[in-house]
Amino acid sequence: MHHRTPKLAFATVAALAALTLSACTAPADAESTSTAPVTGDMPDASAPGVGGTAIGFITVGPKDDYGYNQAVIEASAVIGEAFPDMEILTAENIPEDDTAVSTMEQMIDRGAKIIFATSYGHLDAAEKVAAAHPDVVVVQQGNTITGDFLPNEGTYFGTVYEPMYLAGIAAGEATETNTLGYVYAFPIPQTIANINAFELGAKSVNPDATVVAVSTSSWCDPAAQREAANSLLSQGADVLAQHQDCTKTVIDAAEAAGVFTVGYHADASELAPEGWLTGAVWDWGPLYTDIVNNILVGEFTGGPYNANFRVGYKTGTNPFVLAPYGPSVSQETKDLIAEQQEWLGTADGSPFVGPVVAQDGTVKVADGEIPSYDEVDGMDYFVEGVVGNLAG
């Protein structure tokens, strides 16, 4: 059974009726860290994803959210530069229901044989489209396929909790109240692991640090985010972190209150020139480019992306990285974070090296044990030091 988030609520039905596809190319001054398309023998024309004229990206939110969806759209521009013969199709504000199916169908009609469905809840739609179009590769961002894979589908993600552990170190060093606030969307394994890693990172340098976690039950609801941020501030939080698709509201609230903030998904340091510590942000360009290369040379089926592909500090270049540091982060803290990042890439490194104890005192990871990435992907408990419950 697949994990699912609740469907997003939108203000009006008209917003759904107004969905449009836009085509874009990379800006002339865009810098790509990706490799050029692979050349060599002609690929098998019958291989999934080969022979299209466009590449599609659907996002659950807007391109200017200072967060998750902005990172996707920025990376789609990198793809446009790396593959100039391809038309890049983007569709924003696509909810996690059959609207996503119809939007991807429109992209296929416009020549797309490669589609990135980028929200956790887009998985059902991605699997429907992959089943209906065996010549089209649909890759989904962040969720997990259970059971057998179709030859034209896969999922991918980074280990988001690793840089959140590092950001927790910066927060633990910065706090004076020892109360860190965390605004999150839904209690799915990704958000739970992020909150836990943030607390464990903070506690590694400040044993008195606690994280108060508040759910908004939405990936992007500015009103709910503002209410959550104000609640955390009233409880004495002097650092606000978050797992929300759109990040501006929480960052603005922290800056206005004169407290520190940790960003998420995209670099939003310009919003908080005084309080910005760092952020855990996506650098999707290299991974997206490698996925497209793999498809275009006809090697997707049976390859690394025809699976639940995960990459982290232990297995390769994590697409989830730290944003630049703010002015208050000391060189000593930066050096410590650099050391810890190197440690996370070793066989013995993990935010969750045991013992890890849950809120109720249960030992979840035994002393000296290190959970695998797959095991962390199933995390369903808060650790000691996190205040809150999984019902929000």
SVG drawing of the C-alpha trace seen along z (x, -y; Angstrom):
<svg xmlns="http://www.w3.org/2000/svg" viewBox="-15 -43 51 50">
<polyline fill="none" stroke="black" stroke-width="0.4" points="0.0,0.0 1.4,-3.4 1.7,-6.2 -0.4,-9.1 -0.9,-12.7 -4.4,-14.2 -5.4,-15.9 -4.7,-19.6 -7.6,-22.0 -7.8,-24.9 -9.7,-28.2 -12.0,-27.8 -12.9,-25.4 -12.0,-28.1 -8.4,-27.7 -8.5,-24.1 -10.2,-25.1 -7.4,-27.6 -4.6,-25.1 -2.3,-25.8 0.9,-24.4 3.8,-26.7 6.9,-26.0 10.2,-27.4 13.8,-27.4 16.8,-28.0 17.7,-31.7 20.8,-32.8 22.8,-33.4 21.8,-30.1 24.7,-28.1 24.5,-24.4 26.5,-22.0 25.2,-19.1 26.9,-17.1 25.9,-17.4 23.6,-14.7 25.4,-11.4 26.4,-10.7 27.4,-7.4 25.4,-4.5 21.8,-5.3 19.4,-4.1 16.7,-1.6 13.8,-3.6 11.4,-1.4 12.8,-2.0 10.5,-4.0 11.2,-7.7 13.1,-7.7 12.0,-9.8 10.1,-12.6 10.4,-16.3 9.5,-17.6 10.1,-17.0 7.4,-17.8 7.4,-18.9 4.4,-19.1 4.5,-20.8 1.9,-21.0 2.6,-24.7 3.8,-27.9 7.2,-28.5 8.0,-31.4 7.3,-29.8 10.8,-30.2 10.6,-26.5 10.0,-23.0 8.3,-24.0 10.7,-26.8 13.6,-24.4 11.9,-22.1 11.3,-24.9 14.8,-26.2 16.2,-22.8 13.9,-22.4 15.7,-25.5 19.0,-23.6 17.4,-20.7 16.4,-23.2 20.0,-24.3 21.4,-20.8 19.0,-19.5 18.4,-22.5 16.5,-20.4 13.8,-19.5 10.9,-21.8 10.5,-22.1 6.9,-22.0 6.0,-23.1 2.6,-23.1 2.2,-24.7 -0.4,-24.3 -1.4,-20.7 -3.2,-19.0 -2.6,-15.5 -5.6,-13.9 -6.7,-13.1 -6.0,-16.7 -2.4,-15.5 -3.3,-12.7 -5.0,-15.0 -2.1,-17.5 0.4,-14.8 -1.8,-13.6 -1.7,-17.1 2.1,-17.1 2.2,-13.8 0.0,-15.2 2.6,-18.0 5.4,-15.5 6.6,-14.7 8.0,-11.2 9.7,-12.1 7.7,-13.5 8.7,-14.4 5.8,-14.3 7.3,-16.1 4.9,-16.1 4.7,-13.2 1.0,-12.8 1.5,-12.7 2.4,-9.0 -1.0,-7.6 -1.3,-9.8 2.2,-9.0 1.5,-5.3 -1.8,-5.7 0.0,-7.6 2.9,-5.2 0.5,-2.2 -1.5,-4.0 1.6,-5.1 4.3,-2.4 6.4,-4.5 6.6,-7.4 8.8,-7.4 7.2,-8.9 9.5,-9.5 8.0,-10.6 9.8,-12.6 9.9,-11.5 7.3,-8.8 7.9,-5.0 6.5,-2.4 5.7,0.9 5.6,4.2 6.7,4.6 7.8,1.7 6.6,1.1 9.5,0.8 8.7,-2.9 8.3,-4.2 10.5,-5.0 10.9,-7.2 13.9,-9.3 14.9,-11.4 17.7,-12.5 18.3,-11.9 16.7,-15.1 17.3,-14.5 21.1,-14.6 21.5,-18.3 18.6,-19.0 20.8,-17.3 23.6,-19.7 21.2,-22.7 20.2,-21.5 23.8,-22.0 23.6,-25.6 20.3,-26.0 21.5,-24.4 24.5,-26.7 22.3,-29.8 19.4,-29.3 19.3,-31.1 15.9,-29.8 16.7,-26.2 13.4,-26.0 13.4,-25.4 10.1,-25.6 9.3,-23.4 6.4,-24.0 5.6,-20.9 2.9,-19.7 2.0,-16.1 3.4,-13.4 4.9,-11.2 8.2,-9.5 10.2,-12.3 8.9,-15.0 9.3,-12.9 12.9,-12.0 13.7,-15.6 12.3,-16.8 14.1,-14.0 17.4,-14.7 17.1,-18.4 16.5,-17.7 19.4,-15.3 21.7,-17.7 20.8,-20.5 21.2,-18.2 24.6,-17.1 25.9,-20.6 23.3,-21.7 21.9,-18.8 19.1,-21.1 17.7,-21.9 14.1,-20.8 12.1,-21.0 8.4,-21.9 6.7,-20.6 3.4,-21.9 1.5,-20.5 -0.4,-22.7 -2.0,-19.7 -1.1,-21.4 2.0,-21.7 1.3,-25.4 -1.3,-27.3 0.1,-30.7 -2.6,-31.4 -2.0,-28.1 1.8,-28.6 1.4,-32.1 -0.7,-30.7 1.8,-27.9 4.7,-30.3 3.0,-32.7 2.2,-29.8 5.8,-28.7 7.0,-32.2 4.6,-32.5 6.2,-29.4 9.6,-30.9 11.1,-29.5 14.0,-31.6 14.7,-29.5 12.1,-28.5 12.5,-25.7 10.0,-24.1 9.0,-21.4 6.6,-23.3 6.6,-23.6 6.2,-27.4 8.6,-28.8 8.2,-32.6 5.5,-33.0 7.5,-31.3 10.7,-33.0 9.0,-36.4 7.5,-35.7 10.9,-34.8 12.6,-37.8 9.8,-40.2 10.1,-38.7 13.9,-39.1 14.6,-35.3 16.6,-33.0 15.4,-30.9 16.4,-27.8 15.2,-27.6 14.0,-24.7 13.9,-23.5 15.3,-26.8 17.7,-29.5 15.5,-32.2 18.3,-34.0 17.3,-37.3 14.1,-37.2 16.0,-37.1 19.2,-39.2 19.5,-39.3 18.1,-36.0 19.1,-33.5 21.3,-30.7 21.4,-28.3 18.9,-26.1 18.6,-22.6 17.8,-23.1 17.5,-21.2 20.1,-21.2 18.2,-19.0 20.0,-20.0 22.7,-17.3 20.3,-14.4 17.6,-15.5 20.2,-15.6 21.5,-12.2 18.0,-10.8 17.2,-12.3 20.5,-11.1 19.8,-7.6 16.4,-7.6 17.5,-9.1 20.2,-6.5 17.5,-3.8 18.8,-2.4 16.0,-3.3 14.3,0.1 16.2,2.2 18.5,-0.7 19.0,-2.6 16.0,-5.0 13.6,-2.2 13.4,-1.7 13.1,-3.6 16.3,-5.5 17.8,-7.2 21.1,-9.0 22.7,-10.5 26.1,-11.4 26.9,-7.7 26.1,-6.7 26.9,-9.7 26.1,-13.4 23.1,-14.2 20.9,-16.6 19.8,-18.1 22.5,-20.5 23.1,-23.3 22.4,-26.8 24.9,-29.6 25.3,-30.6 23.9,-33.8 26.0,-36.4 25.6,-35.1 27.0,-31.6 30.6,-31.5 33.5,-29.9 33.8,-27.4 30.2,-26.2 30.9,-26.1 34.0,-24.0 32.1,-21.6 29.3,-21.2 31.9,-20.5 33.4,-17.8 29.9,-16.3 29.0,-16.3 32.2,-14.3 31.3,-11.9 27.8,-11.4 29.4,-10.1 31.3,-7.3 30.0,-3.8 29.8,-4.8 28.0,-8.2 24.3,-8.8 22.0,-11.2 20.4,-8.1 23.3,-6.1 22.0,-4.2 20.8,-4.5 17.8,-6.4 15.0,-6.7 11.4,-7.6 9.2,-10.1 7.7,-7.2 11.1,-5.9 11.2,-3.0 14.6,-2.3 14.1,-2.4 17.7,-2.0 20.0,0.1 23.3,-1.2 25.9,-1.3 23.4,-0.3 23.0,-2.5 19.7,-2.3 19.7,-2.0 18.3,-4.7 15.3,-2.3 14.7,-2.0 14.8,-5.7 12.3,-6.0 9.8,-4.2 10.3,-6.3 7.0,-6.7 7.9,-8.1 9.3,-11.3 12.5,-11.1 13.0,-12.3 13.4,-16.0 10.6,-16.6 7.5,-18.1 4.4,-17.4 2.5,-14.4 2.1,-12.7 -1.5,-13.8 -0.3,-17.4"/>
</svg>
